Amino acid sequence: MEYLVEKKLNPRKNTRKKKRNNTVVLIRKSNALVEAHYKFTIWETRVFAKMISMIDWEDRDFKEYKIFFRDVIQDFGLRKDGRTYEDLKEGARGLMSKIIKLKVKTDGVYETLETPIIGGIKTPDDVQRKIIQSKRLDDDRVYLKVSFHPDLKPFLIELKERYLVYEMANILDLSSPYTVRIYELLKQYEKLGERTIELQELKAMLGMEEEYKLYGHFRDRVLEKAKEDLQKYTDIRFDYEGVQAKNYPYELPVKLKANAVVAIRFYNITKNDTSQGAVPPVLKLKRAPVQEPVPEEEGSAVEVSHFDEIFPLVSAYVSEQTVWQWLEKAPIEHIRTSIQTTLKQSRKKNSPIQNIGGYLNTLILSPPLFAAAQPVAPAPKSQAPKEEKNWQDEYDQWKNRWYERQYEVIQAFLAIRPGLRMELFEQAKKTVPFSFDPKLSDEQNYKDKMLFATAVWELARQYCQEELHVIEKQYLPQLQELERRMGRA
C-alpha cells in the first residue's frame, strides 16, 4: 500500500511543474537487474534511476556521480524547496541500507547474489545548510555525491547481451515504485507482446512477498495502478489476467485450490498512443540515440492504398496506429499472409489464439520470422538517381537482406550452442506457457507454434546483440541514405 501512503503524505503532488528539457536520457541495465528482488521507496527509485542515467556508454568502471538538486527537480517536475532536498538525501541514504538479490550464472551454475547498492554518499553540509536556508536551491553547491557498490558493475557497465534500454522520461511521472518495476518487466517483452510471471515470483521481484495475501488486494492496489499509470504516462500499455491453478500448465511448489490465482498473464503489451498521455517525442540527445523507424508520410499513395486494404480486415482487433506501424516495418505481402493465416486459425474449434490483436502484432513485427520466409535479395549496388518507386524497391531489398542477415547470425549462433538453445526453449515455455503444446516435442512446438518460436527468437537476440550490432552498421547507413533520397529523413 506504499503508493497510497505516499500520495496522502505528499500534498505537493498536484503542484509539480511539468517543464522539462528535451534531452533523451537513457536507462540501461542488465535483465538480471531488471528481474532482481528488492523493494524501494519512490525516492530511492528516483535516486537509483538518476545514478544509472549518469553512466556513459563508454565507461569501463563506476565513477563517483554528482547529482545536482536542480537537475532532479527538473527531471521529475518537483517543487524547489528544502523538503524535497531532504527527500532526495533520504532516498540516497535508504539505498545504502538496501540489499538487492540477483540471479547469476557462474560456470553453468545458478546462484543468488546479495549485494548493497550504494557504496557511499558525500554532502558539503555547512555550505548546503546556508544555501537551503536562503532558498537558492539551484546553486552549484547543492548536490549529493554517490557511488555504486562494485558488485553491481557486471549489471550496469559494458553490457553486451541480455539488457534493457529505455528513456528515463517514461518513469518520471510514476508515483509508485511498484509501477516503475512493472514498467521495466513489461518493457523487456514489448516486442513479444506477452509475458506470464508466477504471482509469488512477481511479488518477490517487487519485495512484497508478505503483503497483499489476497489476490484481489494485489490486483486493485498494484496491477490496476500500474495499468492506469503506464497508459497515462509511459510509452507502453498492457492488459492482464490472473491465471488459476487449474489452468496453469506447470507444476507448483505447493498444492493450491483449483481456483487460486497462481500467475499473472500480461498481454497486449504494445506501444502507447501519444495522444493518450505517452511521452512525446524529444529533440536533443544526451547519449547514443536509439534508432527508431521513421514513419512514412501519410500522403504516400501506395501507403494509403495499403492501409485502406488492411485496416478493414483487422479493425476489430487493432488500432489504426498499429496498422500504420505494420506498413512501416514489414513487407505488405508478409502482412497479408499473416492476417490470412491468423484469422483462419482463429476460426478453428479450440483455437490456441486467444488474443488475435496481440498475436498478429507479434507475428508481423518479428523480423526473424518473416525475414526467413522472404527470398534472399542481393545487396544492391549504388546507382544513379531513380524514380521514387525504384528507390522504394531498393529500400525494401536492403531491408529484407538486413532481416535475413539477422536470421542467419542468430541461426549460426544457436547452432554451435545446443545447450543455450534448450535453455531458451525452457525460458520460452514459461514466458508464453499457453502457446506451448506439451503433447509435441520442443522442436515441433518451435516449428509449428508461431508465438512460441517468436519468444525463442527474442530471447536469442539478447545473447548476440554485439554480432547483430555489426550487421546494423553494415546496413543502416544505406537504409538511412535511401530514406533521405525518398524524402523521409
Buried (B, 14 or more C-beta within 10 A) or exposed (E): EBBEEBEEEBEEEEEBEEEEEEBBBBBBBBBBBBBBBBBBBBBBBBBBBBBBBBBEEEEEEBEEBEBBBBBBBBBBBBBBBEEBBEBBBBBBBBBBEBEBBBEEEEEEEEEEBEBBBBBEBEBEEEEBEEBBEEEEBBBEEBBBBBBBBEBBBBBBBEBEEBBBBBBBBBBBBBBBBBBBBBBBBBBBBBBBBBBBBBBBBBBBBBBBEEBBEEBEEBBEBBBEBBBEBBBBBBBBBBBBBBBBBEBBBEEEEEEBEEEBBBBBBBBBBBBBBEEEBBBEEBEEEBBEEEEEEEBBEEEBEEBBEBBEBBBEBBEEBBBEBBBBBBBEBBBBEBBBBBBEEBBEBBEEEEEBBEBBBBBBBBBBBBBBBBBBEBEEBEEBEEEEEEEEEEBBBBBBBBBBBBBBBBBBBBEEBBEEBEEBBEBBBEEBBBBBBBBBBEEBEBEEBBEEBBBBBBBBBBBBBBBBBEBBEEBBEEBBEBBBBBBEBBEBE
